[in-house]
Amino acid sequence: MAEFRDVLRNILFEKIKTGFFFTIVLCAHFPSIAQTSEGNNRDTLTHKQLEEVIISSVRASSQMPVTEFTLKREEIKVNYTGQEMAVILARTPSFTWYSDGGHYTGYSTMRLRGIDQTRINFTLNGVPLNEPEDQGAYFSNYPDFLNNVQSIQVQRGVGTSTNGTTSYAGSVNFESPSLLDSAGGEIQLSYGSYRTSQLSAQYHTGLLKNKTAFYFRYSNTATDGFRDHSGTQGHSLFFGGGYFGKKSILKLTGFSGGSNSSQAYLATSKTDLEADYRINYLRPDERDDFMQTLIMLQYSATLSQYSYLQASGYYNYLSGNYEVYSDPDKLNFALQSDFWGGMANYQLEKNNINLNIGIHANQYHRKHALRVRPDLSQNLYLNDGKKTEASAFVQIIYTIDKLSLFADVQVRTVKFDYVADESVTLPFESVTWNFLNPKVGASLQLDPHRKVYVSVGKTTREPTRNDMFAGYDNIDAVNYSEVSDFTKVKPESVIDAEAGMKFSFVNFSLDANVYSMHFTNEIAAIGQLSYIGLPLRKNVPSSFRNGLEISMHARLLDKITFDTQANLSHNRIDEYTSESDNMTYKNVSPLLAPAAVINQSIGYSVTSKFDIEANVRYSDRSYLTNTNDENFTVASSLITNASMKVKIASHHTLTLMVNNLFDEKYYTAGYVANNESHYFAMATRNYYVTLNLKF
C-alpha cells in the first residue's frame, strides 16, 4: 500500500503542473475526434440514467419525505467565484459559517441548524469525504472543488441512509460533472481584495466515437487574507474519465490538491479587536502544509428493464503538518492517513415499489507525530489510529396513487484501535460501536405542483478521536488515567421529526418545513479549544432543537427575482454543568446557535446581458458559552453583498462582487478565554472581479 500511495502522490500531486499541460494538449487534440455518432445519440438517455444511478443511492428522490434543497450547476455558478464551500452552502437554509482569516478563501467552518460540520455527512458520488477519525471534511486541501460539481443536494436532519460519517445534522451530497456534456472548455480568472487570485482551466471531451469521455480541470488560488498573515496558496487537479457501454458505464473520478497556509485559528479578544481589527495572535511562520488525493472507480449497469446495479471502490490519501510555537521551541505536528473502501447498491423500480439496498465497508489508518524544528527526522512521539466501518441499509418506497410510504433502516458497526508510541507500555483496549438507524415517513402529491410530507428517524454517532482524547494528540503516562477509557464519551443519538410542504409553479416556488430534533448524550462544544486549537466537547444528557425553515423563490415580470432562505429556531440544553465553576444551568441555549438566520436576495435583469443582485444576510445574537452568560455573546449582524454580471458575446461573463457593502465590523463565531470574549473578525468591504471564458 505504501508503494501504491507513493505512486499516487507522484503522479497526482507532485506532477500536477504536468497534468495541467497534458490537459492543454488534450484541449487541442480532442475536438477533431469528438464527433458523436447517431448510435451514441440514441444511447445518451440510457447513459445519463446510469450516471444518475451512481449518485441516486444516497440522494432523496421527489417521492421521499425528506427535507432537502438541491442546487443545479447553473445555480451554483451564478454566485460562485472561487469562495470556500461554507460561503456557498450558507445561501441554503440553516447554514452559518465563519472563516479563520476573515476572508472567503481558505479555512472556514460551517454549522447546520447550529450543529458543527463534523456532524454533517459529505459525499462525492456517494463516496465519503469526511475523515473517519475526526469526522471533518477539509475542502481547503483541494481548492476550487465547487467548480467541479454538477449538483449539490443538502439534506437537513437525519435524511436518508448514506455512506461514511453519520448524517447527524444533515448531509451534503455532491455530484461530479457529467461526462456526456458536449465538448468544450472554460477558463476562469479572478482577482480581488487582499491580493486574492484564482486561475482555473477546464476541458471536457464529450462522448467520443470509441464511447469514452474525459473531463479535466486545473485550479490555482492565492490570497494574503484579511487578518494579518492569514494567507493561503493552493492548487488542485480534478479529473474524470469513463467508458459508456450499451447497458453499463465504468467511470474513474478523482482529484488531487494541496494548500500551504499561514494559520489564524485563534480568535482575538474584544479588547485587542478594538485596537486592531485585523490582528492575528499566531506568528507569520506558524504555517501548515497539506495535500490530499481521492480516486474512485465506479461501475453501474442496467440489469433489466426495472433494476440497476452500482459498485464503487475508492482510495483517499492525506498528508501534511502544521507548526505551533511553544517557546522556545517550534513544534511540528504531522499527520498521514490512508482511507480505502468499497460499496455496492441494488435498485429496483417496478410497478409501485422502489427498492434500494446498499452495503459499504472501509478501513482507515492515520499516523500522528510530533517533531521539533529544526530536526524533523526525530519524532518525540508517533502514534496510530485505526478505524474500520461496515454498514448496510434497505430503503423502500411504496406508492398508492398519490401517497408514497417510505421506510429506511441502516445497520452500522464501527471499531477504533489506538496504537501508542513505542515508549508507552500501558494497555489500550479497542472500542466497537453498533448502531441501528431507522427512518419512516410518508409524502402526498396533492397535484403536480403541491406536495406535503412527514417523517421521523433516529440516528446515532460515535465520538471523534479528539472527543475521546479530551483534546490531546498523544496518550502517555501523564494523561493515561484521564483519557485511556475510550467509552468515557458516549455515542450521541437524535430522534428527528420533520413535516413540510413543497409548492412549485412556473414563477413561484415555496418549501417550508418544521423540525423537532431531540438529542440524547449530545457531544456538545463547551466553548474552549485544546492546546492544538481543536474544539473541546462533552456529553450533555438531554437537549433539543426545534425550528421552522423556509425557502422561497419568486420571479416578477421576467425581470425581478426574490429568493428567501430562513431558519427560525428554539434550541435548548436541558441541563449543563459548567467546566469553569462546576455549577449546573438549566434550559440554556447551546453556544453559537442563533435563533434566526435569514438570507434575502433580490435580482434584476437590466437587459438580456446585464444582471444585478443584492443579498442581505441577518444572523441573530448567539452565546459563546452554554451557561448563557450575557457578557459573552456574539452580537446580531446584518450584512449586505452586491454583484453585477455582464454577458460578453454569447458564452463569456464578467462579474463584479462587493461583499459587506456597508463596511460593517462583525463576528459570527468565537469563544471565551481568560474571562473575555474572543472573536473571529470577518472582512470589511471587499471586492472581487471574475472573468469566465467558455469555448
Residue pairs with C-beta under 8 A, 6 or more apart in sequence:
1 338
4 315
5 317
5 338
8 256
8 293
8 295
8 315
8 317
9 291
9 293
9 317
9 319
12 19
12 237
12 254
12 256
12 293
12 295
13 256
13 257
13 258
13 291
13 293
16 218
16 235
16 236
16 237
16 256
16 258
19 216
19 218
19 237
19 239
20 201
20 218
20 237
22 216
23 201
23 203
23 216
23 217
23 218
24 201
26 203
26 205
26 214
26 216
27 185
27 203
30 183
30 203
30 205
30 208
30 214
31 183
33 208
33 209
34 183
34 205
34 206
34 207
34 208
35 209
36 206
36 207
36 209
37 209
40 207
40 209
40 211
40 244
43 244
43 246
44 180
44 207
46 246
46 247
46 302
47 180
47 207
47 244
47 249
48 178
48 180
49 302
50 244
50 248
50 249
50 300
50 301
50 302
50 308
51 178
51 179
51 180
51 249
51 251
51 300
53 300
53 308
53 310
53 345
53 347
54 125
54 126
54 251
54 298
54 300
54 310
54 312
55 125
55 126
55 173
55 175
56 347
56 356
57 126
57 310
57 345
57 347
57 356
57 358
58 123
58 126
58 160
58 161
58 162
58 163
58 171
58 173
59 153
59 160
59 173
60 66
60 68
60 153
60 155
60 159
60 160
61 354
61 397
62 451
63 354
63 397
63 399
63 404
63 406
63 443
64 160
64 397
64 404
64 406
64 441
64 443
64 453
65 404
65 406
65 441
65 442
65 443
65 453
65 454
65 455
65 498
66 155
66 157
66 159
66 160
66 441
66 453
66 455
66 498
67 155
67 156
67 157
67 159
67 498
67 500
67 513
67 515
67 549
68 153
68 154
68 155
68 156
68 159
69 92
69 93
69 153
69 154
69 156
69 511
69 551
70 151
70 152
70 153
70 154
71 92
71 151
71 152
71 153
71 154
72 150
72 151
73 149
73 150
73 151
73 177
76 88
76 146
76 149
76 151
76 152
79 88
79 91
79 643
80 88
80 146
80 147
81 190
81 198
81 655
81 657
81 688
81 690
82 104
82 105
82 143
82 144
82 147
82 188
82 190
82 196
82 198
82 200
82 221
82 688
82 690
83 104
83 105
83 146
84 99
84 104
84 105
84 106
84 107
84 108
84 139
84 140
85 108
85 110
85 139
85 145
85 146
86 95
86 97
86 99
86 108
86 109
86 110
86 117
87 97
87 104
87 108
88 146
89 95
89 97
89 110
89 152
89 154
89 172
90 96
90 97
90 110
90 599
90 617
91 565
91 599
91 601
91 615
92 154
92 551
92 565
93 156
93 549
93 550
93 551
93 565
93 566
93 567
94 112
94 113
94 156
94 547
94 549
94 567
94 569
94 597
95 110
95 111
95 112
95 597
96 110
96 111
96 114
96 592
96 594
96 597
96 619
96 668
96 669
97 108
97 109
97 110
97 111
97 668
98 108
98 109
98 667
98 668
98 669
98 680
98 682
99 106
99 107
99 108
99 109
99 226
99 680
99 682
99 683
100 106
100 107
100 108
100 109
100 227
100 230
100 263
100 264
100 265
100 680
101 107
101 223
101 225
101 226
101 227
101 230
101 231
101 232
101 264
101 280
102 225
102 226
102 227
102 230
102 264
102 278
102 680
102 681
102 682
102 683
103 193
103 194
103 196
103 223
103 225
103 226
103 230
103 683
103 686
104 196
104 659
104 683
104 688
105 143
105 196
105 198
105 221
105 223
105 232
106 140
106 223
106 225
106 230
106 231
106 232
106 259
106 261
107 140
107 232
107 261
107 264
107 265
108 140
109 116
109 117
109 669
110 116
110 117
110 120
111 117
111 169
111 592
111 593
112 119
112 120
112 156
112 169
112 170
113 156
113 157
113 169
113 170
113 515
113 517
113 545
113 547
113 567
113 569
114 545
114 569
114 571
114 590
114 592
114 593
114 594
115 168
115 169
115 545
116 169
116 525
116 535
117 136
117 137
118 130
118 134
118 135
118 136
118 165
118 464
119 135
119 166
119 168
119 169
119 461
120 137
120 167
120 168
120 169
120 170
120 171
120 172
121 128
121 130
121 162
121 164
121 165
121 166
121 167
121 168
121 170
121 171
121 172
122 128
122 129
122 130
122 137
122 164
122 165
122 171
122 172
122 173
122 174
123 129
123 162
123 163
123 164
123 171
123 172
123 173
123 174
124 174
124 175
124 176
124 253
124 294
124 296
125 174
125 175
125 176
125 253
125 296
125 298
125 312
126 162
126 163
126 173
126 310
126 312
126 343
126 345
127 163
127 164
127 294
127 296
127 312
127 314
127 343
128 163
128 164
128 165
128 341
128 362
129 137
129 164
129 174
129 294
130 136
130 137
130 164
130 165
131 137
131 138
131 318
131 337
131 339
131 364
131 366
132 164
132 165
132 339
132 362
132 364
132 387
132 389
133 337
133 364
133 366
133 385
133 387
133 464
133 465
134 464
134 465
134 466
134 534
135 165
135 464
138 290
138 292
138 318
139 145
140 232
140 234
140 259
140 261
140 290
141 234
141 257
141 258
141 259
141 290
141 291
141 292
141 318
141 320
142 234
142 236
142 238
142 255
142 256
142 257
142 258
142 292
142 294
143 198
143 219
143 220
143 221
143 234
143 235
143 236
143 257
143 259
144 198
144 200
144 217
144 219
144 221
144 236
145 174
145 236
145 238
145 255
147 188
147 200
147 202
147 217
147 219
147 238
148 176
148 177
148 202
148 217
148 238
148 255
149 174
149 175
149 176
149 177
150 175
150 176
150 177
150 178
151 174
151 175
152 172
152 173
152 174
152 175
153 172
153 173
154 170
154 171
154 172
154 173
155 167
155 170
155 171
155 172
155 173
156 169
156 170
156 515
156 549
157 169
157 170
157 457
157 496
157 498
157 515
157 517
158 167
158 168
158 437
158 439
158 457
158 458
158 459
158 494
158 496
159 167
159 170
159 171
159 457
160 167
160 171
160 395
160 408
160 439
161 358
161 391
161 393
161 395
161 408
161 409
161 410
161 437
161 439
162 171
162 173
163 343
163 358
163 360
163 391
164 360
164 362
164 389
165 461
166 412
166 435
166 437
166 459
166 460
166 461
166 462
167 459
168 459
168 461
168 492
168 494
176 215
176 240
176 253
177 204
177 215
177 240
179 204
179 207
179 213
179 214
179 215
179 240
179 241
179 242
179 244
179 251
180 206
180 207
180 213
180 244
181 204
181 206
182 206
183 204
183 205
183 206
184 203
184 204
184 206
184 694
184 695
185 201
185 202
185 203
185 204
185 694
185 695
186 200
186 201
186 202
186 203
186 692
186 693
186 694
186 695
187 199
187 200
187 201
187 202
187 692
187 693
188 198
188 199
188 200
188 201
188 202
188 690
188 691
188 692
188 693
189 198
189 199
189 200
189 690
189 691
189 693
190 196
190 197
190 198
190 688
190 689
190 690
190 691
191 197
191 198
191 688
191 689
192 657
192 686
192 687
192 688
192 689
193 226
193 683
193 686
193 687
193 688
194 223
194 224
194 225
194 226
194 231
194 683
194 686
195 222
195 223
195 224
196 221
196 222
196 223
196 224
196 688
197 221
197 222
197 223
198 219
198 220
198 221
198 222
199 219
199 220
200 217
200 218
200 219
200 220
201 217
201 218
201 219
202 215
202 216
202 217
202 218
203 215
203 216
203 217
204 213
204 214
204 215
204 216
205 212
205 213
205 214
205 215
206 213
207 213
207 244
211 243
211 244
211 245
212 241
212 242
212 243
212 244
213 241
213 242
213 244
214 239
214 240
214 241
214 242
215 238
215 239
215 240
215 241
216 237
216 238
216 239
216 240
217 236
217 237
217 238
217 239
218 235
218 236
218 237
219 235
219 236
219 237
219 238
220 234
220 235
221 232
221 233
221 234
221 235
222 231
222 232
222 233
222 234
223 231
223 232
224 230
224 231
225 231
225 232
225 262
225 264
226 278
226 681
226 682
226 683
226 684
226 686
227 264
227 278
227 279
227 280
227 681
228 278
228 279
228 280
229 262
229 264
229 280
229 282
229 283
229 284
230 261
230 262
230 263
230 264
230 280
231 261
231 262
232 259
232 260
232 261
232 262
233 259
233 260
233 261
234 257
234 258
234 259
234 260
235 257
235 258
236 255
236 256
236 257
236 258
237 255
237 256
237 257
238 254
238 255
239 252
239 253
239 254
239 255
240 251
240 252
240 253
240 254
241 251
241 252
242 249
242 250
242 251
242 252
243 249
243 250
247 301
247 302
248 299
248 300
248 301
248 302
249 299
249 300
249 301
250 297
250 298
250 299
251 297
251 298
251 299
252 295
252 296
252 297
252 298
253 295
253 296
253 298
254 293
254 294
254 295
254 296
255 293
255 294
256 291
256 292
256 293
256 294
257 291
257 292
257 293
258 289
258 290
258 291
258 292
259 288
259 289
259 290
259 291
260 287
260 288
260 289
261 287
261 288
262 282
262 284
262 286
262 287
263 282
263 286
263 287
263 288
263 322
263 324
263 533
264 280
264 282
265 282
265 529
265 533
266 280
266 281
266 282
266 529
266 533
266 678
267 669
267 670
267 671
267 673
267 678
267 679
267 680
268 279
268 280
268 281
268 678
268 679
268 680
268 681
269 673
269 674
269 676
269 677
269 678
270 676
270 677
270 678
270 679
271 676
272 279
273 279
273 679
273 681
277 665
277 681
277 684
278 681
282 324
283 325
285 323
285 330
286 322
286 323
286 324
286 325
287 322
287 323
288 320
288 321
288 322
288 323
289 320
289 321
289 322
290 318
290 319
290 320
290 321
290 335
291 318
291 319
291 320
292 316
292 317
292 318
292 319
293 316
293 317
293 318
294 314
294 315
294 316
294 317
295 314
295 315
295 316
296 312
296 313
296 314
296 315
297 312
297 313
297 314
298 310
298 311
298 312
299 309
299 310
299 311
299 312
300 308
300 309
300 310
300 311
301 308
301 309
301 310
302 308
303 309
306 348
306 349
306 350
307 346
307 347
307 348
307 349
307 350
308 346
308 347
309 344
309 345
309 346
309 347
310 344
310 345
310 347
311 342
311 343
311 344
311 345
312 342
312 343
312 344
313 340
313 341
313 342
314 340
314 341
314 342
315 338
315 339
315 340
316 337
316 338
316 339
316 340
317 337
317 338
317 339
318 335
318 336
318 337
318 339
319 335
319 336
319 337
320 334
320 335
321 332
321 333
321 334
321 335
322 332
322 333
323 330
323 331
323 332
323 333
323 373
324 330
324 331
324 333
324 532
324 533
325 331
329 372
329 373
330 372
330 373
331 370
331 371
331 372
331 373
332 370
332 371
332 372
332 373
332 376
333 368
333 369
333 370
333 473
333 532
334 367
334 368
334 369
334 370
334 371
335 366
335 367
335 368
335 369
336 366
336 367
337 364
337 365
337 366
337 367
338 364
338 365
338 366
339 362
339 363
339 364
339 365
340 362
340 363
341 360
341 361
341 362
341 363
341 389
342 360
342 361
342 362
343 358
343 359
343 360
343 361
344 358
344 359
345 356
345 357
345 358
346 355
346 356
346 357
346 358
347 354
347 355
347 356
347 357
348 354
348 355
348 356
349 355
352 398
352 399
352 400
353 396
353 397
353 398
353 399
354 396
354 397
354 399
355 394
355 395
355 396
356 393
356 394
356 395
356 396
357 392
357 393
357 394
357 395
358 392
358 393
358 395
359 390
359 391
359 392
360 389
360 390
360 391
360 392
361 388
361 389
361 390
361 391
362 388
362 389
363 386
363 387
363 388
363 389
364 385
364 386
364 387
364 388
364 389
365 384
365 385
365 386
365 387
366 384
366 385
367 382
367 383
367 384
368 381
368 382
368 383
368 384
368 385
368 473
368 474
369 379
369 381
369 382
370 379
370 380
370 381
370 473
370 474
371 377
371 378
371 379
371 380
372 378
372 380
381 421
381 423
381 474
381 476
382 421
382 422
383 418
383 419
383 420
383 421
383 474
383 475
384 418
384 419
385 416
385 417
385 418
385 419
385 465
386 416
386 417
386 418
386 419
387 414
387 415
387 416
387 417
388 414
388 415
389 412
389 413
389 414
389 415
390 412
390 413
391 410
391 411
391 412
391 413
392 410
392 411
393 408
393 409
393 410
393 411
394 408
394 409
395 406
395 407
395 408
395 409
396 406
396 407
396 408
397 404
397 405
397 406
398 404
398 405
399 405
402 444
402 445
402 446
403 442
403 443
403 444
403 445
404 442
404 443
404 444
404 445
405 441
405 442
406 439
406 440
406 441
406 442
406 443
406 455
407 438
407 439
407 440
408 438
408 439
408 440
408 457
409 436
409 437
409 438
409 439
410 435
410 436
410 437
410 438
411 434
411 435
411 436
411 437
412 434
412 435
412 437
413 432
413 433
413 434
413 435
414 432
414 433
414 435
414 462
415 430
415 431
415 432
415 433
416 430
416 431
416 432
416 462
416 465
416 468
416 486
417 428
417 430
418 428
418 430
418 475
418 486
419 428
420 426
420 428
420 474
420 475
420 476
421 474
421 476
423 476
424 475
424 476
424 477
424 480
426 475
426 477
426 480
426 484
428 475
428 484
428 486
429 486
430 486
431 486
431 487
433 460
433 462
433 491
435 459
435 460
435 462
435 491
436 460
437 457
437 458
437 459
437 460
438 457
438 458
439 455
439 456
439 457
439 458
440 455
440 456
440 457
441 453
441 454
441 455
441 456
441 457
441 498
442 453
442 454
442 455
443 451
443 452
443 453
443 454
444 451
444 452
444 453
445 451
446 452
449 503
449 504
449 505
450 501
450 502
450 503
450 504
451 501
451 502
452 499
452 500
452 501
452 502
453 498
453 499
453 500
453 501
453 502
454 497
454 498
454 499
454 500
455 497
455 498
455 499
456 495
456 496
456 497
456 498
457 495
457 496
458 493
458 494
458 495
458 496
459 493
459 494
459 496
460 491
460 492
460 493
460 494
461 491
461 492
461 493
461 523
462 491
463 489
463 490
463 491
463 492
463 523
466 530
466 534
466 535
466 537
467 489
467 523
467 537
468 483
468 486
468 488
468 489
469 475
469 483
470 479
470 482
470 483
470 530
470 536
471 529
471 530
471 531
471 532
471 534
471 536
472 479
472 483
472 530
473 532
475 483
475 484
489 523
489 538
489 539
490 521
490 539
491 521
492 519
492 520
492 521
492 522
492 523
492 539
493 519
493 520
493 521
494 517
494 518
494 519
494 520
494 522
495 517
495 518
496 515
496 516
496 517
496 518
497 515
497 516
497 517
498 513
498 514
498 515
499 513
499 514
500 511
500 512
500 513
500 514
501 510
501 511
501 512
501 513
502 509
502 510
502 511
503 509
503 510
503 511
507 554
507 555
507 556
508 553
508 554
508 555
509 551
509 552
509 553
509 554
510 550
510 551
510 552
510 553
511 549
511 550
511 551
511 552
512 548
512 549
512 550
512 551
513 548
513 549
514 546
514 547
514 548
514 549
515 545
515 546
515 547
515 549
516 544
516 545
516 546
517 544
517 545
517 546
518 542
518 543
518 544
519 540
519 542
519 543
519 544
519 545
520 541
520 542
521 539
521 540
521 541
522 539
522 540
522 543
522 573
523 537
523 538
523 539
524 537
524 538
524 539
524 540
524 543
524 573
524 576
524 590
524 626
525 535
525 536
525 537
525 590
525 591
525 592
526 536
526 537
526 538
526 579
526 625
526 626
527 591
527 624
527 625
527 626
527 632
527 671
527 672
528 535
528 536
528 579
528 671
528 672
528 673
529 535
529 536
529 671
529 673
530 536
538 579
540 573
540 574
540 575
540 576
540 626
541 574
541 575
542 573
542 574
542 575
543 571
543 572
543 573
543 574
543 590
544 571
544 572
544 574
545 569
545 570
545 571
545 572
545 590
545 593
546 569
546 570
546 571
547 567
547 568
547 569
547 570
547 571
548 566
548 567
548 568
548 569
549 566
549 567
550 564
550 565
550 566
551 564
551 565
551 566
552 562
552 563
552 564
553 561
553 562
553 563
553 564
554 561
554 562
554 563
555 561
555 562
556 562
558 605
559 604
559 605
560 602
560 603
560 604
560 605
561 601
561 602
561 603
561 604
562 600
562 601
562 602
563 599
563 600
563 601
563 602
563 603
564 598
564 599
564 600
564 601
565 598
565 599
566 596
566 597
566 598
566 599
567 596
567 597
567 598
568 595
568 596
569 593
569 595
569 596
570 595
571 589
571 590
571 593
571 595
572 587
572 588
572 589
572 590
573 587
573 588
573 589
573 590
573 626
574 586
574 587
575 584
575 585
575 586
576 584
576 585
576 586
576 588
576 626
576 627
577 583
577 584
577 585
578 584
578 585
578 625
578 626
578 627
583 627
585 626
585 627
585 628
588 623
588 626
588 627
588 628
589 595
589 622
589 623
589 626
589 628
590 623
590 626
591 622
591 623
591 624
591 625
591 626
592 622
592 623
592 624
592 634
592 669
593 622
593 623
594 619
594 620
594 621
594 622
594 634
594 636
595 620
595 621
595 622
596 618
596 619
596 620
597 617
597 618
597 619
597 620
598 617
598 618
599 615
599 616
599 617
600 615
600 616
600 617
600 618
601 613
601 614
601 615
601 616
602 613
602 614
603 611
603 612
603 613
604 611
604 612
604 613
605 611
606 612
608 647
609 646
609 647
610 644
610 645
610 646
610 647
611 644
611 645
612 642
612 643
612 644
612 645
613 642
613 643
613 644
614 640
614 641
614 642
614 661
615 640
615 641
615 642
615 643
616 638
616 639
616 640
617 637
617 638
617 639
617 640
617 641
618 636
618 637
618 638
619 636
619 637
619 668
620 636
621 633
621 634
621 635
621 636
622 633
622 634
623 629
623 632
623 633
623 634
624 632
624 633
624 634
624 670
624 671
624 672
624 677
625 632
625 672
631 677
632 672
632 677
633 677
634 667
634 668
634 669
634 670
634 679
635 666
635 667
637 664
637 666
637 667
637 668
638 664
639 660
639 664
639 666
640 660
640 661
640 662
641 657
641 658
641 659
641 660
641 661
642 657
642 658
642 661
643 655
643 656
643 657
643 658
644 655
644 656
645 653
645 654
645 655
645 656
646 653
646 654
646 655
647 653
648 654
651 693
651 694
651 695
652 691
652 692
652 693
652 694
653 690
653 691
653 692
654 689
654 690
654 691
654 692
655 688
655 689
655 690
655 691
655 692
656 687
656 688
656 689
657 687
657 688
657 689
657 690
658 685
658 686
658 687
659 683
659 685
659 686
659 687
659 688
660 682
660 683
660 684
660 685
660 686
661 685
662 685
663 684
663 685
664 684
665 681
665 684
666 682
667 679
667 680
667 681
667 682
668 680
668 682
669 679
669 680
670 677
670 678
670 679
670 680
671 678
672 678
